[in-house]
């Protein structure tokens, strides 16, 4: 009985709070919500300038390193130490993969970058041994970057350590959260009761609907409801949603624990890359910037878990965020970098179906 009551309280607390909407049907509005007016621009040039500011040569130098530093007061807390370990273990292997791809694609030696990576950011000794092996193989290939066998040896070690990390730090080692409980608690109708009626606008490009999503993002008090409305916006926007990137940044900058954090971050990343970096395998890929944002989201989740160590939903989301691979150059999409596959997996790709039919 207590369990049922608890779930009901959750639903009541996190539903979208909007007094105007509960009293009367919302009017169609054409103005940008005040809370978001600095996040929308009246020209593509201004939008580009806003988005570019974070990745210019000066600001990128000031980005934090991608490693998660365990707060001193958390030393000795096994759960928190293990969460930081899984985050950093994948950060090491993903970073090494990025560098190896640069060696291979641009035929350059990257020893200094590889040597800078400290496998000691991970405390689990058995995992560190595997990480050091991957690092050594990355160095070997960097010194002979046209040697296919050495590149294959790196990737064999890469996949081996990835599997070992997954086994060592799988979700069941942190929580007894079941799939049924997850979907029960994360049912979008719990947070946006009118979700069914709002889900029929995919690729519609309906301007009134899109504006209404903006107002919902601004007026909903709960970060989950805000995130669901952001997802609805992206699904309905027939123009790929580049103008929406600053709003996704706004959601991440709330620094609230969000069980949809990895989704929002991935939406933002897969739209940012084609606009600001490009889709080619030769494009500059801003993984350093993307991972700075990832770290901000992870810290918000970590702080919540520190205070709520039994919250399996947030633990699961931390692991989702930690284990999401960087955007890489070589993969199943044969004509460019893999931001295209991520976008195709996450978004409806409005207009693409019609083009394929033609």
KOLLUMGU-718263 format. One record per residue (C-alpha): chain; residue in one letter; x, y, z. Coordinates in steps of 0.1 Angstrom, whole numbers. Example, Ala and Ser with C-alpha at 12.3 -4.5 7.8 and 13.67 -1.06 7.14 Angstrom:
2
  unit  code     xx     yy     zz
     A     A    123    -45     78
     A     S    137    -11     71
***
This chain:
358
  unit  code     xx     yy     zz
     A     X      0      0      0
     A     X     28     24      9
     A     X     44     17    -25
     A     X     12     27    -44
     A     X      9     59    -23
     A     X     45     68    -30
     A     X     40     65    -68
     A     X      9     86    -66
     A     X     27    113    -47
     A     X     54    113    -74
     A     X     29    118   -101
     A     X     12    147    -83
     A     X     45    164    -75
     A     X     60    162   -109
     A     X     31    169   -132
     A     X     34    201   -153
     A     X     23    230   -130
     A     X      6    257   -150
     A     X    -21    275   -132
     A     X    -34    294   -162
     A     X    -37    261   -182
     A     X    -57    244   -154
     A     X    -82    273   -152
     A     X    -88    278   -189
     A     X    -77    267   -223
     A     X    -45    283   -232
     A     X    -47    311   -257
     A     X    -26    309   -289
     A     X      4    331   -283
     A     X     29    344   -308
     A     X     54    360   -285
     A     X     84    343   -271
     A     X     82    335   -233
     A     X    103    360   -213
     A     X    123    332   -198
     A     X    134    321   -232
     A     X    136    353   -252
     A     X    174    354   -250
     A     X    174    319   -265
     A     X    156    327   -297
     A     X    171    348   -325
     A     X    155    368   -354
     A     X    183    358   -378
     A     X    204    327   -386
     A     X    235    349   -383
     A     X    228    358   -347
     A     X    220    322   -338
     A     X    253    311   -354
     A     X    272    338   -334
     A     X    256    326   -302
     A     X    264    290   -308
     A     X    299    297   -321
     A     X    309    317   -290
     A     X    313    285   -269
     A     X    336    268   -294
     A     X    358    296   -305
     A     X    396    291   -300
     A     X    397    311   -267
     A     X    367    294   -250
     A     X    376    259   -261
     A     X    410    263   -244
     A     X    391    270   -211
     A     X    369    239   -213
     A     X    374    215   -184
     A     X    391    182   -189
     A     X    365    155   -194
     A     X    372    135   -163
     A     X    348    134   -133
     A     X    366    144   -102
     A     X    352    127    -71
     A     X    345    153    -44
     A     X    367    149    -14
     A     X    338    145     10
     A     X    326    115    -11
     A     X    359     96     -6
     A     X    351     62      9
     A     X    315     61     -4
     A     X    317     29    -24
     A     X    286     36    -45
     A     X    297     71    -55
     A     X    333     60    -61
     A     X    320     32    -85
     A     X    298     57   -104
     A     X    328     80   -109
     A     X    349     50   -120
     A     X    324     39   -147
     A     X    321     75   -160
     A     X    359     79   -162
     A     X    366     44   -176
     A     X    344     51   -206
     A     X    358     86   -209
     A     X    393     72   -212
     A     X    384     46   -239
     A     X    362     71   -259
     A     X    390     97   -258
     A     X    415     71   -270
     A     X    392     61   -298
     A     X    389     98   -309
     A     X    426    102   -311
     A     X    432     70   -329
     A     X    406     80   -355
     A     X    424    113   -360
     A     X    457     94   -366
     A     X    440     72   -391
     A     X    419     98   -409
     A     X    445    126   -411
     A     X    476    104   -411
     A     X    492    122   -382
     A     X    511    111   -351
     A     X    493    120   -318
     A     X    516    107   -291
     A     X    514    137   -269
     A     X    476    136   -268
     A     X    477     99   -259
     A     X    503    102   -232
     A     X    483    130   -216
     A     X    455    106   -208
     A     X    459     94   -172
     A     X    443     59   -167
     A     X    447     65   -130
     A     X    415     86   -130
     A     X    399     51   -126
     A     X    404     34    -92
     A     X    394     -1   -101
     A     X    427    -18   -106
     A     X    416    -46   -129
     A     X    400    -20   -152
     A     X    431      2   -151
     A     X    452    -27   -164
     A     X    429    -30   -194
     A     X    429      7   -200
     A     X    467      9   -199
     A     X    468    -19   -225
     A     X    444      1   -248
     A     X    465     32   -243
     A     X    497     13   -252
     A     X    481      0   -284
     A     X    469     35   -292
     A     X    505     47   -289
     A     X    518     19   -310
     A     X    494     28   -338
     A     X    501     65   -335
     A     X    538     57   -342
     A     X    528     37   -373
     A     X    495     52   -383
     A     X    492     35   -417
     A     X    496      0   -402
     A     X    462    -16   -404
     A     X    471    -45   -381
     A     X    481    -21   -353
     A     X    449     -2   -358
     A     X    429    -35   -355
     A     X    448    -45   -324
     A     X    438    -12   -308
     A     X    401    -18   -316
     A     X    402    -54   -304
     A     X    415    -40   -270
     A     X    389    -12   -272
     A     X    360    -36   -274
     A     X    374    -59   -248
     A     X    378    -32   -222
     A     X    343    -18   -230
     A     X    328    -52   -223
     A     X    348    -56   -191
     A     X    336    -21   -179
     A     X    300    -30   -187
     A     X    302    -63   -168
     A     X    319    -47   -138
     A     X    295    -17   -135
     A     X    262    -29   -149
     A     X    230    -15   -135
     A     X    222    -45   -113
     A     X    254    -38    -93
     A     X    239     -5    -83
     A     X    202     -9    -79
     A     X    174    -35    -80
     A     X    153    -12   -103
     A     X    133    -34   -127
     A     X    123    -26   -163
     A     X     86    -26   -153
     A     X     92     -2   -125
     A     X    112     21   -147
     A     X     85     23   -174
     A     X     58     27   -148
     A     X     75     57   -131
     A     X     88     72   -164
     A     X     55     71   -182
     A     X     53    105   -199
     A     X     16    108   -190
     A     X     27    111   -153
     A     X     44    144   -161
     A     X     24    157   -191
     A     X    -11    144   -187
     A     X    -22    156   -221
     A     X      6    137   -238
     A     X    -16    117   -261
     A     X    -32    147   -277
     A     X      2    164   -281
     A     X     18    134   -299
     A     X      0    137   -332
     A     X     20    166   -346
     A     X     52    148   -357
     A     X     68    167   -386
     A     X     38    190   -388
     A     X     57    222   -385
     A     X     26    237   -369
     A     X     38    271   -357
     A     X     11    275   -330
     A     X     19    240   -317
     A     X     57    248   -316
     A     X     51    281   -298
     A     X     29    263   -273
     A     X     57    239   -266
     A     X     80    268   -259
     A     X     55    283   -234
     A     X     52    249   -218
     A     X     89    246   -214
     A     X     90    281   -198
     A     X     60    276   -175
     A     X     62    240   -164
     A     X     80    238   -130
     A     X     93    203   -134
     A     X    124    196   -154
     A     X    110    163   -167
     A     X     79    180   -181
     A     X    101    207   -197
     A     X    122    180   -213
     A     X     91    161   -227
     A     X     78    193   -243
     A     X    113    198   -258
     A     X    111    164   -273
     A     X     76    171   -287
     A     X     90    203   -302
     A     X    118    185   -320
     A     X     95    158   -333
     A     X     71    184   -347
     A     X     96    208   -362
     A     X     99    201   -399
     A     X    130    222   -402
     A     X    155    201   -382
     A     X    153    223   -351
     A     X    186    242   -352
     A     X    170    273   -338
     A     X    160    252   -308
     A     X    196    244   -298
     A     X    198    273   -273
     A     X    166    261   -256
     A     X    182    226   -252
     A     X    212    244   -236
     A     X    188    262   -213
     A     X    174    229   -201
     A     X    209    215   -194
     A     X    219    247   -176
     A     X    191    242   -151
     A     X    216    218   -134
     A     X    187    197   -121
     A     X    188    160   -118
     A     X    169    149   -149
     A     X    160    113   -159
     A     X    159    125   -195
     A     X    193    143   -193
     A     X    211    119   -217
     A     X    183    123   -242
     A     X    183    161   -241
     A     X    221    161   -243
     A     X    221    138   -273
     A     X    193    158   -291
     A     X    215    189   -286
     A     X    247    172   -297
     A     X    233    155   -329
     A     X    218    188   -340
     A     X    248    210   -330
     A     X    274    189   -350
     A     X    259    192   -385
     A     X    252    229   -380
     A     X    285    239   -364
     A     X    309    212   -373
     A     X    296    193   -403
     A     X    287    158   -414
     A     X    319    148   -432
     A     X    344    123   -418
     A     X    369    152   -422
     A     X    347    177   -402
     A     X    359    190   -369
     A     X    339    172   -342
     A     X    335    191   -310
     A     X    336    162   -286
     A     X    355    183   -261
     A     X    326    208   -259
     A     X    300    180   -260
     A     X    317    163   -231
     A     X    319    195   -211
     A     X    281    196   -213
     A     X    279    159   -205
     A     X    299    165   -174
     A     X    275    192   -162
     A     X    246    169   -166
     A     X    264    141   -149
     A     X    273    162   -119
     A     X    236    172   -114
     A     X    227    135   -114
     A     X    256    126    -91
     A     X    246    153    -65
     A     X    210    139    -65
     A     X    223    103    -61
     A     X    245    114    -32
     A     X    214    126    -14
     A     X    191     98    -27
     A     X    213     66    -30
     A     X    183     44    -36
     A     X    170     63    -66
     A     X    175     37    -93
     A     X    160     59   -120
     A     X    187     85   -115
     A     X    214     59   -112
     A     X    203     44   -145
     A     X    204     78   -161
     A     X    239     85   -148
     A     X    250     52   -164
     A     X    232     60   -197
     A     X    250     94   -198
     A     X    284     79   -189
     A     X    283     51   -214
     A     X    271     70   -245
     A     X    298     69   -270
     A     X    314    101   -284
     A     X    306    111   -319
     A     X    331     92   -340
     A     X    342     93   -377
     A     X    339     56   -388
     A     X    307     36   -383
     A     X    277     22   -401
     A     X    270     55   -418
     A     X    295     52   -447
     A     X    293     88   -460
     A     X    302    109   -430
     A     X    306    110   -392
     A     X    282     92   -369
     A     X    262    123   -358
     A     X    240    113   -388
     A     X    232     79   -373
     A     X    225     94   -339
     A     X    201    119   -354
     A     X    184     92   -374
     A     X    180     71   -343
     A     X    166     99   -321
     A     X    145    121   -345
     A     X    119    115   -371
     A     X    140    130   -399
     A     X    111    151   -413
     A     X    111    152   -451
     A     X    135    123   -455
     A     X    107     97   -461
     A     X     92    118   -489
     A     X    126    121   -506
     A     X    132     84   -504
     A     X     99     76   -520
     A     X    107     99   -549
***
